[in-house]
Structures are given as C-alpha cells and as structure tokens.
C-alpha cells in the first residue's frame, strides 16, 4: 500500500505548491537527523526524513502529483467522512436517535425499595 504523502506533509490535495514547500521545509528542519544525538533517535529521524523527501518529491512535481492523486484516490477505501462517522462519539446523520432498550426483562437488583422523602 502506498503512503499517504498528504498526511506526511500535513497538507491537503487542494493546497498550493507554496504551502506544500513551506510544510516540507518545516518538517525537514524539524526532523533533520543532525538534531538528534542518540543513535536510536537519529535512525528514526533518518527514516522520517526519507518519507518527507519522498512525499515532497511527488507532491512538488505537477505531473507526479496528478499521477499519485489518480492512483491514491483509486486505492483509498476509507474517506475522511467515513472515518469520522466510524469513530465519532456522536450519532451520524442516518442514526439520529439511540435504539430503545427492551426494559421488560429488567428486574431490580434488590427488590422494590421505597423512599420516604417526607420525614
């Protein structure tokens, strides 16, 4: 499966080339391997920089971006809207009310309890 280059650079398909370049420079500066002294961190930063460079290489070239968009949107199964509906705590537009539970079989745990509020 291809990587989501838009997610890597935190841009949208409709963003301008200037915005894509700004994001590339921001992430390239933030993830430059020379900023991380520990070997494990440096290795992670090098891997992240490869992804950032690969994403910018594709999204900065109009022809490569058009080809990527054509392939990516053909493969993409979960759209942003479907993911939002799937993980949202709020009901979707198709489910406006919660299902009503069947309360006929619910029995009190301690029998009937009466409370005298007028002492």
C-alpha positions as a Markdown table, in Angstrom:
| # | Residue | x | y | z |
|---|---|---|---|---|
| 1 | Unk | 0.0 | 0.0 | 0.0 |
| 2 | Unk | 1.3 | 3.5 | -0.9 |
| 3 | Unk | 2.0 | 6.0 | 1.8 |
| 4 | Unk | -0.3 | 9.0 | 2.3 |
| 5 | Unk | 2.0 | 11.8 | 1.2 |
| 6 | Unk | -0.5 | 14.4 | 2.1 |
| 7 | Unk | -0.6 | 13.2 | 5.7 |
| 8 | Unk | 3.2 | 13.0 | 5.9 |
| 9 | Unk | 3.5 | 16.7 | 4.9 |
| 10 | Unk | 0.2 | 17.7 | 6.7 |
| 11 | Unk | -1.3 | 19.3 | 3.6 |
| 12 | Unk | -4.5 | 18.7 | 1.6 |
| 13 | Unk | -4.7 | 18.0 | -2.2 |
| 14 | Unk | -6.0 | 21.5 | -2.8 |
| 15 | Unk | -3.1 | 23.2 | -1.1 |
| 16 | Unk | -0.9 | 25.4 | -3.2 |
| 17 | Unk | 2.7 | 24.5 | -4.2 |
| 18 | Unk | 3.9 | 27.3 | -1.9 |
| 19 | Unk | 2.1 | 25.7 | 1.1 |
| 20 | Unk | 3.5 | 22.3 | 0.2 |
| 21 | Unk | 7.0 | 23.7 | 0.1 |
| 22 | Unk | 6.5 | 25.5 | 3.4 |
| 23 | Unk | 5.4 | 22.3 | 5.1 |
| 24 | Unk | 8.3 | 20.4 | 3.5 |
| 25 | Unk | 10.8 | 22.9 | 4.9 |
| 26 | Unk | 9.2 | 22.9 | 8.3 |
| 27 | Unk | 9.3 | 19.1 | 8.6 |
| 28 | Unk | 12.8 | 18.8 | 7.0 |
| 29 | Unk | 14.1 | 21.3 | 9.6 |
| 30 | Unk | 12.3 | 19.6 | 12.5 |
| 31 | Unk | 13.3 | 16.0 | 11.6 |
| 32 | Unk | 16.9 | 16.7 | 10.4 |
| 33 | Unk | 19.0 | 13.7 | 11.7 |
| 34 | Unk | 21.8 | 16.1 | 12.9 |
| 35 | Unk | 19.4 | 17.4 | 15.5 |
| 36 | Unk | 19.2 | 14.0 | 17.2 |
| 37 | Unk | 22.4 | 12.8 | 19.1 |
| 38 | Unk | 21.2 | 9.4 | 20.2 |
| 39 | Unk | 21.6 | 6.6 | 17.7 |
| 40 | Unk | 18.0 | 5.3 | 18.0 |
| 41 | Unk | 16.6 | 8.8 | 17.6 |
| 42 | Unk | 18.9 | 9.6 | 14.7 |
| 43 | Unk | 17.8 | 6.4 | 12.9 |
| 44 | Unk | 14.2 | 7.3 | 13.4 |
| 45 | Unk | 14.8 | 10.8 | 12.1 |
| 46 | Unk | 16.6 | 9.5 | 9.1 |
| 47 | Unk | 13.7 | 7.2 | 8.3 |
| 48 | Unk | 11.2 | 10.1 | 8.7 |
| 49 | Unk | 13.4 | 12.4 | 6.5 |
| 50 | Unk | 13.2 | 9.7 | 3.7 |
| 51 | Unk | 9.4 | 9.8 | 3.9 |
| 52 | Unk | 9.4 | 13.6 | 4.0 |
| 53 | Unk | 11.7 | 13.8 | 0.9 |
| 54 | Unk | 9.7 | 11.2 | -0.9 |
| 55 | Unk | 6.5 | 13.0 | -0.3 |
| 56 | Unk | 7.8 | 16.3 | -1.3 |
| 57 | Unk | 9.4 | 14.8 | -4.5 |
| 58 | Unk | 6.0 | 13.6 | -5.6 |
| 59 | Unk | 3.8 | 16.5 | -4.4 |
| 60 | Unk | 6.1 | 19.2 | -5.7 |
| 61 | Unk | 6.0 | 17.9 | -9.3 |
| 62 | Unk | 2.7 | 18.6 | -11.0 |
| 63 | Unk | 2.8 | 15.5 | -13.3 |
| 64 | Unk | 3.8 | 13.2 | -10.4 |
| 65 | Unk | 1.2 | 14.7 | -8.1 |
| 66 | Unk | -1.5 | 14.2 | -10.8 |
| 67 | Unk | -0.5 | 10.5 | -11.2 |
| 68 | Unk | -0.3 | 10.0 | -7.4 |
| 69 | Unk | -3.8 | 11.5 | -7.0 |
| 70 | Unk | -5.2 | 9.3 | -9.7 |
| 71 | Unk | -3.7 | 6.1 | -8.1 |
| 72 | Unk | -4.2 | 7.1 | -4.5 |
| 73 | Unk | -7.8 | 8.1 | -4.7 |
| 74 | Unk | -8.5 | 4.9 | -6.7 |
| 75 | Unk | -7.0 | 2.8 | -3.8 |
| 76 | Unk | -8.2 | 4.7 | -0.9 |
| 77 | Unk | -11.0 | 2.9 | 0.8 |
| 78 | Unk | -11.9 | 5.0 | 3.9 |
| 79 | Unk | -12.7 | 8.5 | 3.1 |
| 80 | Unk | -12.3 | 11.2 | 5.7 |
| 81 | Unk | -16.0 | 11.4 | 6.1 |
| 82 | Unk | -16.5 | 7.6 | 6.6 |
| 83 | Unk | -13.6 | 7.5 | 9.2 |
| 84 | Unk | -15.2 | 10.5 | 11.0 |
| 85 | Unk | -18.5 | 8.7 | 11.2 |
| 86 | Unk | -17.0 | 5.5 | 12.2 |
| 87 | Unk | -15.0 | 6.9 | 15.2 |
| 88 | Unk | -17.3 | 9.8 | 16.2 |
| 89 | Unk | -19.0 | 9.6 | 19.6 |
| 90 | Unk | -22.0 | 11.5 | 18.1 |
| 91 | Unk | -24.7 | 9.8 | 16.0 |
| 92 | Unk | -24.3 | 10.0 | 12.3 |
| 93 | Unk | -27.0 | 11.8 | 10.2 |
| 94 | Unk | -28.5 | 8.4 | 9.4 |
| 95 | Unk | -28.8 | 7.5 | 13.1 |
| 96 | Unk | -30.4 | 10.4 | 14.8 |
| 97 | Unk | -31.7 | 8.6 | 17.9 |
| 98 | Unk | -30.3 | 5.8 | 20.0 |
| 99 | Unk | -32.1 | 2.5 | 19.9 |
| 100 | Unk | -34.6 | 2.0 | 22.7 |
| 101 | Unk | -33.7 | -0.9 | 25.0 |
| 102 | Unk | -36.2 | -3.6 | 26.0 |
| 103 | Unk | -36.9 | -2.8 | 29.6 |
| 104 | Unk | -39.5 | -5.5 | 30.1 |
| 105 | Unk | -36.9 | -8.0 | 31.3 |
| 106 | Unk | -35.0 | -5.7 | 33.7 |
| 107 | Unk | -35.5 | -6.6 | 37.3 |
| 108 | Unk | -34.4 | -4.6 | 40.3 |
| 109 | Unk | -31.3 | -5.9 | 41.9 |
| 110 | Unk | -32.5 | -5.5 | 45.5 |
| 111 | Unk | -36.2 | -5.9 | 45.1 |
| 112 | Unk | -38.5 | -3.0 | 45.4 |
| 113 | Unk | -37.3 | -0.1 | 47.5 |
| 114 | Unk | -39.4 | 2.7 | 48.7 |
| 115 | Unk | -38.0 | 6.0 | 49.9 |
| 116 | Unk | -39.8 | 8.3 | 52.2 |
| 117 | Unk | -38.9 | 11.8 | 51.3 |
| 118 | Unk | -41.2 | 13.5 | 53.8 |
| 119 | Unk | -39.6 | 12.7 | 57.2 |
